[in-house]
């Protein structure tokens, strides 16, 4: 098999790995050289500087996922429309050097509703396909928590639909810039009870815009310690996702992909609502890129 | 009748008015001397400096509403629990000078749900009672849009329940500090069509945390001009309030209290959902304080 280089080039971080013929990581490198730090026109130079030695073998194949394929990245790789699986991703690769270096496109889908508003992801698609490989499943509901949290439906190996939620960003805005910040003690350890109280409250009738004000009044009336408030706020916002996604359809065991802190919270919340889940971490990215590369190499 | 001085002492502004025996404003004064600008212990001095001449008449009666009665204000006037009307407010006045200067308390109520979370208002209660006087009604649903928007149910002259929504604050956070800020052109004039598209979208299934991400993708795919986006975002957030409040119960003509820019938007959105409304402005504050003072004077 050809030497395989996989790169995850995000907004703020850049990670690369050399994989062996079984998809195992032989070497990896991490840099704080996300696309925001790279001046326009300098992407190739940065790539050569950081990974040029890995690319010296003329047979090397390099796949790059993430924001490097966005309008602000190396080159814009147009979104691949859903439903999409490995085959569609492979067909929509943007080759920077023919047969040698390619950008993996993100996915897009259209929401129901009067405006048919598009939704997008970039980078998550390889994690999704990697996670399905690791979990040995070809149909599942997957959740990728984070700044812009994604709920994804995969059917027979293809992403059929997904929804993005601004949960992580709204949590950061509220705790850093809103009046709630005065009530919260961000140094408090994670408080499971307060978190689950937030989950329960978010399942009640009414709007999250109203429930959020409760964070202030609970503090005002000394009904919850300031150290527990951050966990309660986190529960309110994660619970708002769950309220709309878990009622929408019967969902089987959910696959959670992301860092442990966040996936643990989602797993706890799902369990509280009697939904099983399974957590997977960063290895999903390399698995996904490896599986995609294998498809390319096997089907010339 | 005794000379009547009414003061609305908020977080950032301080307004005062001298009313005649019919409740008409004889003179008014506005200062940028909200409670945030007054050092602890200095409230009486500031009051005497700005309104001492109006208080020279030994018969003068002064009622002060707003954040001056909060923990950070002149003195804390404990919340008056709902249901509450003029009688309950009058009983819960906090007299700073017996029979002469009083702080009007805010209102509190308890929400249904596992935590019975309290809700609070301070200053809005006099606007509500004033608006009911002006509209000559004793039962109504009232909305006070703003940073922390209030939906209020009044039955036979008493506030029975209310809900606060962090709509205005979340709008400011998203447009100033979030990734959506990059998509929005805040200088765009109000766009009725985009606003009503936001209202329609917010009534769809799904969470506002998801709908918000649509502001980004509509921009990404050039599906809406940047100048129209702020109106669309405003529609999404105001629509989220309406989604939960207008479905909750059959509501008659709604009374909207606040500045014209905001009440006009709510009136437009309500009309779009086939709900009548009536707008009232700042005069509601003086009407409410006048009516409250009248009650006090009539029932010694």
Interface residues (C-beta under 8 A of the other chain):
Chain A: X111 X112 X113 X114 X115 X117 X118 X119 X120 X148 X163 X164 X165 X166 X167 X169 X170 X173 X174 X176 X177 X178 X179 X197 X200 X201 X204 X205 X206 X207 X208 X209 X210 X211 X212 X213 X214 X217 X218 X220 X221 X223 X237 X240 X241 X243 X244 X248
Chain B: X111 X112 X113 X114 X115 X117 X118 X119 X120 X148 X163 X164 X165 X166 X167 X169 X170 X173 X174 X176 X177 X178 X179 X197 X200 X201 X204 X205 X206 X207 X208 X209 X210 X211 X212 X213 X214 X217 X218 X220 X221 X223 X237 X240 X241 X243 X244 X248
